[in-house]
Every structure is written in C-alpha cells, then in structure tokens.
Amino acid sequence: MEGADGMNEGTPLLGVDDLCLRRGAREVLCGVMLQVRRGELVALMGLSGAGKSTVLRAVAALEPFDRGAITVGDARLVPGPLPSVSALQPLRAQVGMVFQHHSLFEHLSAVNNVWLAPVHVQRVPQPEAERRALALLEELGVGHRARALPREISGGEAQRVAIARALAMDPPLLLMDEPTASLDPARRDELGETLRELTASGRTLLLTTHDDDFVRDYADRVAVLADGVVVEEGAPRQVLAQPTHPATIRLLQKKAQ
Amino acid sequence: MTRATRFGLIALLLVTPARQVWAQIPSPLVWGCDPEGGAPYVEADSADPSSLVGFEVDIANLVAAHLHRQPRFTFVAFSSINQSLRRGDFEVSFCGLEEITARRTGMTATIPYYQFRVVLTVRAADKDRFRSLADLRGRSVATLAATQSFELLKRAEPTYGITAVSYEDDVHPYEDLVLGRVDAVVLDNVVAGREQLRRGDVVAQPAVLEVGYYVGILAPANTALRDQIDGALLAAMKDGRLEVIFRKWGLWNDDQPALYARVLAERQMAPPGQAPQTRTSEGWQQAVRNYLPMLLTASVVTIGLSCASMALAVAVGILVATGRVYGRWPLRLALQAYVELTRGTPILLQLFVLYYGLASVIRLPAMFAAFLGLGLNYAAYESEIYRAALEAVSKGQLEAARTLGLSERQVLQLVRGPQAFRLALAPMTNDFVALLKDSSLVSVLTVVELTKQTQIFATNLGSWVVPGALCAALYLAMSLPLARLAGRLEQRWKAPTA
C-alpha cells in the first residue's frame, strides 16, 4: 500500500475546532474540539444520536456547519454553505470515507467501484487504475470477488470493497462510519488487523463505533461525544476503565446489559 | 282460478288496448351523418346551433314524411358510417355518400338522388398552370379518404406521376392547398364550390374528371326500408320536390334532370329489389393478397415513426428531467409548465395545433409534424419517469461519489444516471408500446400508417374482421418482442435488494 505522508508523524492531520451545527431549531453539535494526529486511529463513541456520524459528515464536507472550523492538512472548511466542487478539491484529496452501509455503486462490479474515481478524477489511465484496484482488493482479501456486483457479495466483503474504493484515491485521512456495526467477532478482529496495518503504513483513521472492546483492542485514542461536545477523551484503557462522565458510564452500562 | 291468475288476466286486459295504441304510433326514422363535413350537407344551424340544416337534412325530412315517420338524427363519424349501420345504430345514412363506394362495400344503397362532378381545385394563382392532373406531375394532390376521388387519384398516380394525399375530413385539404402543402384538391363539385365561396383564393377548374352519385345507404339486409325510401325519392323526383331542395342549396344544374329521367326510366323496366353485391371467399383472399403488402409497408411507417419519436422523447425527456432535478427555479418552473401542459391536453389537439395551428408560422411536413408531435408529447411522460428514477437513486450513492471527488456532472453521468436508467427501463418499455399504438393518431395529419391503412382496407372491403385481425397481428408482432426484451434487461439489472 502506498504510504501517506508519514514525515510528520505526531503532528495533527485533522483539527476540529469549536464545531457547531444546527438542524432547524435543534443544536446537533456545539463546540466540538478534536484533533487527530498523523498515523493515529481515533474512535469516536457516544450514545445513538450523539452526533458521531454528523462529525464525520462535516469533516467529509457532506454537511454544512454554523460555527467553528475544520482543517485537514492544508485544507480548511469554514461555516456556511458547502463550497463548490472545485473549491473542495484539496479537501477531497485528503479525506476518504467508508459509509456504514458501504454505499457501493450498485450498477458497477467491485473492481469497477474501485477504479471509477482514479480514472475520472485523477485521470489515471484505465488499465493502470484497474491493475491497482485489483491489487488493492487482493490486499484486502476480496480479490476473488472483483467481478461481482455489490448485491452479490456479503456485508463483510462489501465493507472491504468500500475500504478499497476509498484507499484507491490514496487519502491520508480515512473516515469510517460504524465499521463494526454488522460484523461478527472474527470479522471484527480481521477488520481491526487491517486498520492497524493501515495506520502502520502512515494512514490516519477516524471512526465511529459502539463497540468498546474493539476500541480497547485497536484504537490509539477515544473521544466520547455527548450533548454536542466531546466530554471525555484519552487512551481507551484509561477512559473506558475509569469513565468520569455520566455519558461514558451510560454508554458502557448499555453495552453490559 | 287462483287470485294471482285472476289478477294477471285483469292486468293483461288493461294493458292490451295500450299496446295496440303503441303499435299504431310509428317509430322515428333514425338517420345518421357526420356534421363535421358541414355545409351544404349537414351542419349546425348558425341561427340555432341545436338544430341542423343542409340538403341531406331536407332529404331525410322528405323521406320521413313520405313514410309517415318522424326523422331523428344521430351523429356518426364519417369513417364509421358503414359499421354503425351494420350495428344498427341507425337505419339509413344521408351524408353525401357515393354510390360506387356503397356498392363496393356491400351496403344496400338507395337510388341516386344527386349527380356530382369530381373536379380539380387549385390556388387562384395557379389557375392557368394546373388545369388538369397531367399538369401536376411530381406534386401532391389532396382528397378525402375512402371516396371515389381518392380511388381516382390512386389510379392516376402512376399515369401522371402525382402523389395522392388522403385526409379525414373535406376542409383540411383546402386549408393545406392554401398553405402550399399540396398543389391541388380533387373532390366533388359540392365541396369545391363551398370552399371556393368560402376562401376566394382557390379556384375549381371547369373540367369534369369523373361523375358520381349520392345515395342513401342502409345495412345489407335492410332492403325493405330501401324500397320504401326509393319510393319516396322517385315520387320527389317526379313532382319536383328534390329540385326544390337542390335549388334552395344552389346545387341544381343540368346534370340532375338527366339523372332523374334515367333513374325513372330504369325503374319502369326493372322492378326494385336487386340483392346487393356480396363478396365471395375468393374475393376475400384476393383482397388480403392485395392489401397485405400495403399493410406491411404501413407497419414499417408505424415502427419507423415510433422508434424515431421514442428516440426524441428519450432525449428530450432526459434533458427535461435533468433540468427539473438540477436546474434553478425559473427553469424548473418552465419545464414543469411544459410537462403539465403536454400531459394535461389531448395529443390529438397537440397534433392539430402543430400541423394546422402553426402552419401560418412554420409549415411542417406531415411526417415531421407527426414525429415532433409524438416525440414531444411522450417526452413529457418520459421526463417524469426519469425524474422519479433520478430521485429514487439513494442519497448514499451520491454522497459516496462526492466524497471520491467526482463533480456533480460526473456523479450524474457515472453513478446517478446509469442507475436511474435501469429503474426507468420497465416504465419506458410500457411507454414505447403505448407510443406504438398512439402513432395511429397521426393519420389525422395525412400520414398513412398501419391503423389508417387498415381503415382504408376495411372501408374498401366493407368489413373489419380480416383487416382488424391482420392489423392486430402486426401490432402484436411489433410490441411483444419489445416487452420480452425489456423483461430480459430488467432481469439482468434487477434492482438490488436492500
């Protein structure tokens, strides 16, 4: 896998500063502060409806926000309506996203899903893009499903194809929305290993999850979101072993039930 | 005797005189015509639009009075007169009907009551240039479908190198003559005289191309009433009442006394009541052999026109749908207006407006107007299908494409469009089959396609059975493979589960 920029390990790649976002009268997020350093795997936890996915969507420039700022490398998002496609180019080049339901293009085969953007956005010649796409799928263990349509493959396989599709554009930052949601424990560990390899090669990951075991095993850091802000943040073993905020406690209780 | 039977008997006694009285009141003489043909045959009275005037009305009144019955008028489309008579919708039709056509279709005809002249009408400016059919080589000559004039033109086509164009009514040929879509009209002097008076810029040439006779027609079996009507007409010929009628309408000329003399003389020699001609089975087979190639040619017109119109509908439909999904509000509003206007008004009206209504601005050739009319009409329906399909593509798909850096245009071309197309395929096929059938409507623009050719066939044959079956078979041969193809494509691109 081609490494992302690993030169500045330890410096923040993603900075979310005082992010506020309203939907109608409801304040979904207000004052979210979060930093993710290069090569880090950060998990965003919180009760359902806490706004975890909204943070990811704001970083991916899918949701406009009302206050604060988001920086990814040298790209910066400011409040107000979403910028034009051309203005978003620097951000898009640095942020990849894997959706909870994968959102693979239903009319295209797995490999075609992966090479579509390199060919049409980066103007990579198609045979070259296809060769790379096949290699990526192979690396992620789904090379044998390259010619299958999304509806013909399992959820776990679809997730790997979706990861390959995002990685094909070689973004330094990869966002993953609930990647553990529909995986059994064995598949979950496979995913964890894959993500660990990604961070080892310099990729930066921000994901949302409800799975505290997964967070303990694989995340470098965890941030807990409640009432529209990050209420607790730190190393998983510490935050999840001695939760201080009521929301974190409820989150872990809920899991235990 | 039980009480019930006694009661029944009394009731019968009470009813019997009433029934006898009823039997003495004659039933009305129901006659039919198409008032669209207008003056001087049958038209709504300008002073009282609920009543009718015309020489056919006077003749129907004259006949009804002779039979001591009340005349009652029934509306019928000109091209359906024979079928309606056979169905028994009315008893007799007086409608400028030609003897030669009545005989050929096996209907029962009365004695002729008017001799007409088939004449050539041209624009006043061409009066000296186009004196006869021979002067019209390479040009289009219009007439009314299923008439003696149409047959005359068909026979003249190879001889004079003209093209016969048939119309559904007898007004539009003259309109198109004035507009320059055709260079002459061949029709009865009765119509030609009316149009010459009405327009002023057309002239009927004096030469008589052929003569023909107006008759009343009845169902094949109804010879008894025919004989009664003949009696009424003969009496009116003798005592001059027919002459009064035709003089009143300015149609009396020297041809009529000669006709009446001949008819009266023939009647004295041969008693009435010859059986009408009927078709033998060889005649049927011959007719099918004669017409099948024409039906096949007409099918090619139908399929060609339908494919071209559908292509236009798809192209325009995609543009309209894209505009309605992605455009700014003024564009969206304009496109919505187009869709609502097109879907909310009859396609027949749109075809008329396009062909005749716009003629003062732009003179579209008939086939092109048909292509445009069908295509633009169906474009409105297609655009709604595509719009719904575009909106049915899940938001997740679009967001995934955006996060990959695809521009909105690329998202549409590479992700949204192809998926929407798969969703739209089934309703599109339905629409194509519907368009294939709706293409029959363009016969009002003088385009001879499958249904029109069948109608001509049926009118000549005097029956819809064989032509109808052949026509249906040809339509099915075109639409069934399409339905199968669509089914297969749909299977292949089956909408994903979840």
Boltz contact constraints between the chains, C-beta under 6 A:
constraints:
  - contact:
      token1: [A, 60]
      token2: [B, 403]
      max_distance: 6.0
  - contact:
      token1: [A, 62]
      token2: [B, 399]
      max_distance: 6.0
  - contact:
      token1: [A, 85]
      token2: [B, 407]
      max_distance: 6.0
  - contact:
      token1: [A, 92]
      token2: [B, 405]
      max_distance: 6.0
  - contact:
      token1: [A, 97]
      token2: [B, 403]
      max_distance: 6.0
  - contact:
      token1: [A, 99]
      token2: [B, 396]
      max_distance: 6.0
  - contact:
      token1: [A, 103]
      token2: [B, 396]
      max_distance: 6.0
  - contact:
      token1: [A, 103]
      token2: [B, 397]
      max_distance: 6.0
  - contact:
      token1: [A, 103]
      token2: [B, 400]
      max_distance: 6.0
  - contact:
      token1: [A, 105]
      token2: [B, 415]
      max_distance: 6.0
  - contact:
      token1: [A, 106]
      token2: [B, 496]
      max_distance: 6.0
  - contact:
      token1: [A, 107]
      token2: [B, 418]
      max_distance: 6.0
  - contact:
      token1: [A, 107]
      token2: [B, 419]
      max_distance: 6.0
  - contact:
      token1: [A, 117]
      token2: [B, 404]
      max_distance: 6.0
  - contact:
      token1: [A, 120]
      token2: [B, 410]
      max_distance: 6.0
  - contact:
      token1: [A, 121]
      token2: [B, 405]
      max_distance: 6.0
  - contact:
      token1: [A, 151]
      token2: [B, 496]
      max_distance: 6.0
